[in-house]
Each structure stands twice: as C-alpha cells, then as structure tokens.
C-alpha cells in the first residue's frame, strides 16, 4: 500500500525505542505484553514443529509428483524461514502494544470514499484465507467474550488511545493478523497456508483462554480495576456472533470457557427448563421426587450431596442400564436419611437437574453402538466421578474445554481401534485406563484439577503410542507402495511383450529370451525411470529390434540387416548389464539371438542372373561403352542354421489384473457408493464386517495407492489388516459391510443429542 509522504510512520521509532529498552508503557501493560509475547512465541515454535511433520505427511500422501514437489518445497521454505516468521510476529505484537503509549493513531480511521471503477473482485485464494482467519478469530472471541471485554477495559484505563475488544493489541484478531502478515514472506501455496493456519489455531488459539484469564489476573494484582464485574460491561455493546458460527440453535454459551456464575446459571436455567418440560411430558416421578417439596424439607448443599454420593458403590449400578440405577440409589439413600434423622433434607433443584442431565448423557453414550463393550465398561464406572465433578463445578456443561469432558473425549478417541474380540488383558492402554478410573473412584470429591492431571497422563501415553504406530504404519505404506509399483511394472511389461509377440511366428529361443530375460530388463527400467522416460522407450525399441532382426530379409537388404543386427546386439548387451549377469551368461544370450539372425540372413538368396538370349544386345552394348568395374568385396554366405519356430496365439506373460472386471450390470457399484469412496480420506476409522462370517474389526484407512488404486487398511498398531480395490470397496459399502465411524467428540455429541431430543419433546408438547 502506498503511503502519504506527509505521514510519518511511528513503527521504526517504536522499534528502536523498544529495542533500546525505553518503553513508555506502564508497568502493568509491560507485564501483559511480555506474558502475551512469551505465550505467542512458545505456541509458534510448536506450530512450526508440527508443520514440518504435517507437510512431510502430505507430501508422502500426494497423488502426483507436482503436488509432492509443492509440499516438499513448502517444507523447505518453512524450515528456513521459521525463525524469521516467529520474530516478525512477536515484533509486530510488541510494536502494536507500544502504540498504546503513543498519541498517534488515537483518532479513529477517516472515512474512505470508494469509486465504482476502483472496486475489484477479491481473489479466490484471498477469500478462502480470509474466511479461515475470520472463523478462527470468531471462535476465540465467542469463547472469551467476558475475558476480552474486561481485558480491553483494563487496558483502556492505562493506554493513551481508545481501546476496545476489536483493536486491543492482545485480542485474537491482532495475533492472527500479525502471523498472517509474517507468513506472507514465505509465498506459500494456499493449501499449505491453510494447513499452517489450522496448526496456529490448534497450538496458539485453542489454549489461549488461560492466557486471557492470566492477563486479567495480572492486571487485577496490579490494582487495575479489581472490582470490575459483569455489570460493568452489561450496558456496553455486546458483540454479535460472527456469521457462519454456531449451530443456529441459540446455545452459544455451551462453548464458553469457564464463564462466570451468571453465565453458568443461564446455561443451567436453559437445561432446567428443558428437563422440566421433559418431566412433565414423560411423567417421570422418580426424578421429580429427588427434589420433593414436602413439608419441612430443606434443600441440601452441594457438599452434603457429595457426602451422600460417597456412600454409593460404583459396582452396585454398573450392570444396570444407563444412570437409572444411580438415581434410584440416591433416592434410596435420601429416604434412609429421612428415616434415621429428624432433618428432612432433599436435593436442591439445580443439583437435581445436574443428576438428570448427567444420567441422560451417559444413557446416550452407553447406547452408542460404535463403542466397544470394553469401553462401555470403563465409561459406566466413570458415571459417579463425572457426576461428582459436575455438582461441584457447574461450568462442566458450559465449558467445552472442561478437563472431565476432555478426558471422556480422549478416552473415546484413544479406544477407536479396539475390537470386540481383542484380548485387552495385556494391553497397556487398557491397563492405564483402568488405573485412571480407579483413581477417580477413590476420590470422594474429584475436582477439575485431578481430571486435568489424568488427561495429561493419558495424552502423554497416547503420544508415545501414536509415534510407534506411525512408524509401523509408514513401513506398511512403503511396502504396499513398493508392491504396487512392482505390480504396475509387471503389468505394463506384460502388455508390451504380449502385444509385440502375439500373432507372430518367431524362433523359440527369441521368445524365451524376451519372456524370461528381457522382460526383467524392461521391468527394472520401468521401476527406475518410469513409463515416460527415454530409457523405457529404448527398452521397447530394443525388443522390437530383436523381433525385426529374425524376420526374413531380401538379398538387397542384407547389408542394412547386418548393421541392424550389430546395433541390436549392442543394445541387448547393454540392457543385460542392468541385471548383473556375468560375461558367460551375456554371451549365451547373445548367441541365442545370433542363431535366428543368421538363419534369416541365410534365407536371403541372390537372384538368378538374366540369360544371354534375353539381354544379349543390351549386354554387348554395355560392355562396349563402359569399362569393366572393379570386383566388389564378396559378403560371406552364412551357413544354413536350423531354427525351431513357433506361432504365438496366446499371451506369453500372464497379465495380473489389478481388479476383477465387472461381468454384469448388477455388479456395478451404486452412485452413492462411488460418491462415498470419493469423499474418503486417509486417517478415517471404519467398522469392517467380514464376508466369511468372521468377527468384525475396526481399521483405519492408511493409504490409497496411486499405482494400483488399492485402499490399504491398518489396525491401531499400524499393521495391515485389509486391502480393497475401488470396485470391491464399493460393493462392501452397498452390502453394508463397511461403515465410517464417527470420530467427533463423544461428550459433545452426546450433549448435542440430548439437548436436541429435549427441544424436540418441548416443541411437541
């Protein structure tokens, strides 16, 4: 963008001043700036570490050489420029923070007038990048509305320029913009940029909620607006949700981070209303009885309810369906307390709603057919710990990053590859999950910190297991790719040799040599150089030359044939060197070719000379006018050689069919199956039913081989368990023998389903 010569940029001055340690920012803002810069730098280091692995994996899965080269070049550029991008991003953050102490830019942006002719269309790549970045920013802003509003107000109280949630230098929009500008220097393809932006969201933005909480706490500790509450911002403009975000059902608070008490009450109030309508419609008196309003009944506090729950044995309801057993036991315990004591305490309405909602969530989870039985056993035993933490921490329902929810989601993802017939007694993951469940059950009041510790322990273990499985999976892909290359080479060689020989009558020795020896040379050239190389064309031409060298020739063409045979023998000798044959073996192959060549030359008989009676006059005249020519060198007449020949009617090399052809119209795959296959990507998990009546198994799509079109499936250890051609996979889909497993977050999926069912019931009533 061109700059007005009358406007002097303050960035160089700010940069020089900051480098010299002469910042004019107040001490609290310096702390906020340093905390944000350190967090951003750590996140960017992780971004580029993961980008290197991601780009290498994309290059390995590339469908063609051009795409593979694109990812390799991008990986090289990222490796070379990563430090520069990190430095530029952090420097841009520091400069934008320094502008808070400057009067420059305090005025709002001047109005800009547009001429119709000056407007241009946004390029598709720019639009795609803009949509991706806007989505990233809106998701962070949606989760941190309150924290960002408080941070902007506190920063505004210390800055010399007007600051709000939109132009705060520590807001997600500024961080994303700084990173995008720094990344432009790499000139990456839009595919690569979107991958890097996704990693930025994963490594920087997904965990930024704790940063904003920490920044507000740091300013509060410094005495900056410590009494700020929600009421202080209630009258300010509430940011509207970005277009394209949310699910259109109005429960945007379900994705909030920790939230405040009023936000939690808002979410629980919505749940309470839905559950109340459900109770009224279903007539469920058991749940309503938990919070009975009999005479003298007093709602117990949450800690008292936890004491009641401490008497519940997990094994006593593990075999019962869903959470009904848990609710019944709580009701029985309350009844026993009423019988034994004078206090007629009952469950508070909000805790009653929590019990009902947790029960519904586990009902949905345990009815999921995609969960293996072993996983359901573990999740069933987690009902009590999850209920306890939900009663203590009501943000469990409104905070998507709650440690208990993350642990459940990670448990589901980690066990995606478990099969019903697996022996888990020696499985290290199963042993670890058993320990985690036992540790949670041992705590009568498990808090979010315990769930977070166990979540970190599980993820560390899974990270190690994943690296081991990735190495095995990579070896499996390499082996299958190599096997497919060899099959493709054999098929191509078979097509060429059969097409050259079928329909001809040729010496047996030549047929044997082309089928057994020269086919190996062609296969090696195909594997090394490819079908588009000059070496492959030369190998084909050499095979054709061998066939031509044994065909009949006229007497006049004997000299050209002898030279042709000499070149053919040289090409044969050069090709045999690729196979590593010794001199004796090469000589034997040359002799096998020379014998039919000599036989073809021996059949070239000199035509009979004309008789004197027919051409006497012409001959006398020619002798009288021209001198006698010098005698020419005589070509030695080859000795007759007996050569056995054969007429080739069938292919001499068996052609391997990569996939059996479709015989009838009924065998053609459906359009839906074709579209389903086109939508598949590597890394997805599937449930595969065996046609032989064997037990079903879960497998992951590890690779789609470009040479053969085979779909390679592996188990969770990276070992190959199945392979299908495209038509065979389509038939499996049409027969219902293969299905795609849902890898979405287990708890979030359950919560969405429960809320949807409650709302549907509410609309009917």
Secondary structure, DSSP 8 states (H G I E B T S, - for coil): ----TTS--SHHHHHHHHHTT---S-HHHHHHHHHHHHHHHHHHHHHHHHHHHHHHHHHHT-SSHHHHHHHHHHHHHHHHHHHHHHHHHHHHHHHHHHGGG-STT-S--------GGG-----HHHHHHHHHHHHHHHHHHHHTHHHHHHHHHHHHHH-SS---TTT-TTSHHHHHHHHHHHHGGG---HHHHHHHHHHHIIIIITTHHHHHHHHHHHHHHTTSSTT--HHHHHTS------TT-S-SSS-GGGGBSS--HHHHHHHHHHHHHHHHHHHHHHT-HHHHHHT---TTEEE--HHHHHHHHTT--HHHHTTSSTTHHHHHHHHHHHHHHHHHSS-EEE--HHHHHHHHHHHHHHHHHHT-TTS-HHHHHHHHHTHHHHHHHHHH-GGGTTBTT-HHHHHHHHHHHHTTT--TT--GGG-HHHHHHHHHHHHHHH-TT--HHHHHHHHHHHHHHHHHHHHHHHHHHHHHHHHHHHHHHHHHHHHHHHHHHHHHHTT-EEEHHHHHHIIIIIHHHHHHHHHHH-TTSHHHHHHHHHHHHHHHHTS---STTHHHHHHHHHHHHHHHHHHHHTTT--HHHHHHHHHHHHHHHHHHHHT--------HHHHHHHHHHHHHHS------------------EEE--S-SS----SS----SGGGS--HHHHHHHHT--TT-EEEE--TTS---EEEEEEEE-TTT--EEEE-TTS-EEEEE-HHHHHHHHHTT-EEE---S-HHHHHHHHHHHHHHHHHHH-
